[in-house]
Amino acid sequence: MRDFTLRTYKGLLRTITNAGYCFQTLEKFVQQPAAKVVVLWHDSDIWPKNDLKMAQTENSMNISNTIKNLNGWITATW
């Protein structure tokens, strides 16, 4: 059974951070990639309420991401 809850997602982000990776937006990665980096990319078209909750979780952990929706790119840097 898959467990893709916000609690599990937050645990995944914490594990990645504890392993020494940093998070960059797609724009920042293209301009100046870090050595150990994760680029989070969300397609935000189907479940906007879930996307907001994920973004709030990332914000609480000071994690940057890139969001793609029907209107174009949004870069979320906290």
N, CA and C atoms as a LAMMPS dump frame, in Angstrom:
ITEM: TIMESTEP
0
ITEM: NUMBER OF ATOMS
234
ITEM: BOX BOUNDS ff ff ff
-5.0000000000000000e+02 5.0000000000000000e+02
-5.0000000000000000e+02 5.0000000000000000e+02
-5.0000000000000000e+02 5.0000000000000000e+02
ITEM: ATOMS id mol type element x y z
1 1 1 N 0.834 -1.176 0
2 1 2 C 0 0 0
3 1 3 C 0.889 1.253 0
4 2 1 N 0.564 2.179 -0.83
5 2 2 C 1.307 3.436 -0.896
6 2 3 C 0.88 4.349 0.241
7 3 1 N 1.846 5.051 0.8
8 3 2 C 1.566 5.987 1.879
9 3 3 C 2.111 7.353 1.48
10 4 1 N 1.318 8.086 0.712
11 4 2 C 1.76 9.411 0.308
12 4 3 C 0.929 10.449 1.038
13 5 1 N 1.173 10.535 2.336
14 5 2 C 0.53 11.534 3.166
15 5 3 C 1.505 12.682 3.376
16 6 1 N 0.991 13.793 3.88
17 6 2 C 1.878 14.921 4.169
18 6 3 C 2.918 14.541 5.221
19 7 1 N 2.538 13.7 6.165
20 7 2 C 3.487 13.254 7.184
21 7 3 C 4.642 12.484 6.548
22 8 1 N 4.323 11.591 5.62
23 8 2 C 5.351 10.824 4.923
24 8 3 C 6.207 11.74 4.057
25 9 1 N 5.58 12.694 3.376
26 9 2 C 6.309 13.639 2.528
27 9 3 C 7.285 14.457 3.361
28 10 1 N 6.829 14.943 4.519
29 10 2 C 7.694 15.717 5.395
30 10 3 C 8.874 14.863 5.874
31 11 1 N 8.615 13.597 6.172
32 11 2 C 9.696 12.69 6.57
33 11 3 C 10.708 12.502 5.449
34 12 1 N 10.225 12.383 4.219
35 12 2 C 11.106 12.251 3.057
36 12 3 C 11.977 13.495 2.905
37 13 1 N 11.371 14.67 3.015
38 13 2 C 12.13 15.912 2.911
39 13 3 C 13.18 16.008 4.018
40 14 1 N 12.819 15.601 5.208
41 14 2 C 13.75 15.634 6.338
42 14 3 C 14.917 14.666 6.096
43 15 1 N 14.624 13.476 5.585
44 15 2 C 15.673 12.499 5.282
45 15 3 C 16.638 13.032 4.235
46 16 1 N 16.098 13.651 3.192
47 16 2 C 16.937 14.227 2.133
48 16 3 C 17.815 15.342 2.697
49 17 1 N 17.228 16.203 3.516
50 17 2 C 17.988 17.299 4.129
51 17 3 C 19.08 16.749 5.047
52 18 1 N 18.743 15.768 5.852
53 18 2 C 19.723 15.178 6.777
54 18 3 C 20.858 14.461 6.048
55 19 1 N 20.625 14.063 4.806
56 19 2 C 21.666 13.414 4.004
57 19 3 C 22.609 14.432 3.364
58 20 1 N 22.383 15.728 3.633
59 20 2 C 23.293 16.753 3.148
60 20 3 C 22.906 17.388 1.828
61 21 1 N 21.71 17.113 1.353
62 21 2 C 21.259 17.728 0.107
63 21 3 C 20.614 19.073 0.393
64 22 1 N 20.694 19.973 -0.59
65 22 2 C 19.965 21.229 -0.497
66 22 3 C 18.904 21.224 -1.592
67 23 1 N 17.955 22.108 -1.459
68 23 2 C 16.87 22.216 -2.432
69 23 3 C 17.028 23.533 -3.176
70 24 1 N 16.922 23.451 -4.502
71 24 2 C 17.004 24.645 -5.331
72 24 3 C 15.81 24.698 -6.265
73 25 1 N 15.423 25.917 -6.619
74 25 2 C 14.42 26.074 -7.669
75 25 3 C 15.07 25.678 -8.995
76 26 1 N 14.258 25.417 -9.986
77 26 2 C 14.788 25.066 -11.303
78 26 3 C 15.656 26.202 -11.846
79 27 1 N 15.194 27.421 -11.68
80 27 2 C 15.947 28.591 -12.156
81 27 3 C 17.328 28.676 -11.497
82 28 1 N 17.367 28.53 -10.186
83 28 2 C 18.634 28.6 -9.451
84 28 3 C 19.56 27.452 -9.855
85 29 1 N 18.992 26.265 -10.049
86 29 2 C 19.783 25.108 -10.45
87 29 3 C 20.449 25.34 -11.805
88 30 1 N 19.711 25.911 -12.745
89 30 2 C 20.26 26.186 -14.072
90 30 3 C 21.366 27.24 -13.978
91 31 1 N 21.168 28.238 -13.143
92 31 2 C 22.145 29.323 -13.023
93 31 3 C 23.385 28.913 -12.237
94 32 1 N 23.191 28.185 -11.151
95 32 2 C 24.313 27.885 -10.261
96 32 3 C 23.994 26.614 -9.45
97 33 1 N 24.152 25.449 -10.055
98 33 2 C 23.78 24.208 -9.356
99 33 3 C 24.691 23.908 -8.166
100 34 1 N 24.075 23.46 -7.095
101 34 2 C 24.829 23.031 -5.918
102 34 3 C 25.363 21.619 -6.166
103 35 1 N 26.317 21.196 -5.347
104 35 2 C 26.933 19.875 -5.524
105 35 3 C 25.94 18.752 -5.209
106 36 1 N 25.283 18.833 -4.075
107 36 2 C 24.277 17.837 -3.685
108 36 3 C 22.937 18.56 -3.648
109 37 1 N 22.15 18.366 -4.684
110 37 2 C 20.953 19.195 -4.854
111 37 3 C 19.747 18.349 -5.248
112 38 1 N 18.602 18.81 -4.814
113 38 2 C 17.315 18.266 -5.24
114 38 3 C 16.516 19.432 -5.814
115 39 1 N 15.95 19.221 -6.99
116 39 2 C 15.066 20.216 -7.594
117 39 3 C 13.65 19.665 -7.495
118 40 1 N 12.838 20.283 -6.632
119 40 2 C 11.441 19.872 -6.515
120 40 3 C 10.637 20.56 -7.597
121 41 1 N 9.8 19.776 -8.238
122 41 2 C 8.976 20.285 -9.323
123 41 3 C 7.574 19.734 -9.114
124 42 1 N 6.606 20.609 -8.999
125 42 2 C 5.221 20.193 -8.821
126 42 3 C 4.414 20.647 -10.029
127 43 1 N 3.647 19.724 -10.617
128 43 2 C 2.649 20.091 -11.62
129 43 3 C 1.361 20.367 -10.865
130 44 1 N 0.941 21.608 -10.868
131 44 2 C -0.159 22.049 -10.016
132 44 3 C -1.41 22.307 -10.841
133 45 1 N -2.008 21.267 -11.372
134 45 2 C -3.18 21.449 -12.204
135 45 3 C -4.404 20.696 -11.686
136 46 1 N -4.196 19.583 -11.028
137 46 2 C -5.313 18.706 -10.696
138 46 3 C -5.811 18.887 -9.263
139 47 1 N -4.902 18.95 -8.291
140 47 2 C -5.284 19.017 -6.881
141 47 3 C -4.697 20.266 -6.219
142 48 1 N -5.205 21.453 -6.513
143 48 2 C -4.604 22.674 -5.97
144 48 3 C -4.596 22.731 -4.441
145 49 1 N -5.594 22.172 -3.776
146 49 2 C -5.602 22.192 -2.309
147 49 3 C -4.447 21.355 -1.759
148 50 1 N -4.192 20.219 -2.377
149 50 2 C -3.063 19.394 -1.943
150 50 3 C -1.748 20.104 -2.218
151 51 1 N -1.672 20.786 -3.35
152 51 2 C -0.449 21.526 -3.695
153 51 3 C -0.161 22.6 -2.656
154 52 1 N -1.209 23.281 -2.202
155 52 2 C -1.028 24.315 -1.189
156 52 3 C -0.493 23.708 0.104
157 53 1 N -1.028 22.576 0.505
158 53 2 C -0.563 21.921 1.73
159 53 3 C 0.895 21.486 1.601
160 54 1 N 1.264 20.982 0.436
161 54 2 C 2.661 20.59 0.212
162 54 3 C 3.562 21.818 0.268
163 55 1 N 3.137 22.912 -0.35
164 55 2 C 3.938 24.146 -0.342
165 55 3 C 4.073 24.688 1.076
166 56 1 N 3.016 24.599 1.87
167 56 2 C 3.1 25.052 3.261
168 56 3 C 4.07 24.183 4.059
169 57 1 N 4.056 22.877 3.79
170 57 2 C 4.999 21.969 4.451
171 57 3 C 6.428 22.342 4.077
172 58 1 N 6.671 22.565 2.789
173 58 2 C 8.007 22.956 2.329
174 58 3 C 8.413 24.296 2.947
175 59 1 N 7.485 25.23 2.997
176 59 2 C 7.759 26.535 3.578
177 59 3 C 8.181 26.398 5.036
178 60 1 N 7.511 25.539 5.775
179 60 2 C 7.835 25.373 7.194
180 60 3 C 9.236 24.794 7.389
181 61 1 N 9.778 24.18 6.32
182 61 2 C 11.122 23.584 6.378
183 61 3 C 12.146 24.401 5.592
184 62 1 N 11.761 25.598 5.145
185 62 2 C 12.633 26.477 4.346
186 62 3 C 13.137 25.79 3.077
187 63 1 N 12.256 25.092 2.399
188 63 2 C 12.606 24.371 1.176
189 63 3 C 12.011 25.104 -0.022
190 64 1 N 12.839 25.323 -1.041
191 64 2 C 12.412 25.981 -2.281
192 64 3 C 11.925 24.943 -3.271
193 65 1 N 11.018 25.344 -4.144
194 65 2 C 10.552 24.441 -5.187
195 65 3 C 10.16 25.219 -6.431
196 66 1 N 9.791 24.488 -7.461
197 66 2 C 9.29 25.085 -8.694
198 66 3 C 7.934 24.465 -8.982
199 67 1 N 6.964 25.291 -9.282
200 67 2 C 5.609 24.817 -9.552
201 67 3 C 5.249 25.159 -10.986
202 68 1 N 4.67 24.191 -11.684
203 68 2 C 4.186 24.413 -13.058
204 68 3 C 2.674 24.285 -13.021
205 69 1 N 1.985 25.321 -13.474
206 69 2 C 0.538 25.221 -13.587
207 69 3 C 0.123 25.594 -15.009
208 70 1 N -1.149 25.641 -15.25
209 70 2 C -1.631 25.92 -16.61
210 70 3 C -1.211 27.288 -17.116
211 71 1 N -0.926 28.206 -16.202
212 71 2 C -0.559 29.57 -16.592
213 71 3 C 0.939 29.772 -16.753
214 72 1 N 1.749 28.788 -16.4
215 72 2 C 3.196 28.944 -16.543
216 72 3 C 3.916 28.507 -15.29
217 73 1 N 5.128 29.039 -15.109
218 73 2 C 6.02 28.656 -14.01
219 73 3 C 5.84 29.585 -12.817
220 74 1 N 5.921 29.003 -11.658
221 74 2 C 5.961 29.771 -10.414
222 74 3 C 7.132 29.229 -9.618
223 75 1 N 7.988 30.09 -9.164
224 75 2 C 9.105 29.673 -8.328
225 75 3 C 8.795 30.054 -6.894
226 76 1 N 8.81 29.082 -6.021
227 76 2 C 8.532 29.326 -4.608
228 76 3 C 9.838 29.256 -3.831
229 77 1 N 10.291 30.378 -3.368
230 77 2 C 11.505 30.438 -2.556
231 77 3 C 11.102 30.983 -1.203
232 78 1 N 11.344 30.23 -0.183
233 78 2 C 10.925 30.616 1.169
234 78 3 C 12.067 31.209 1.93
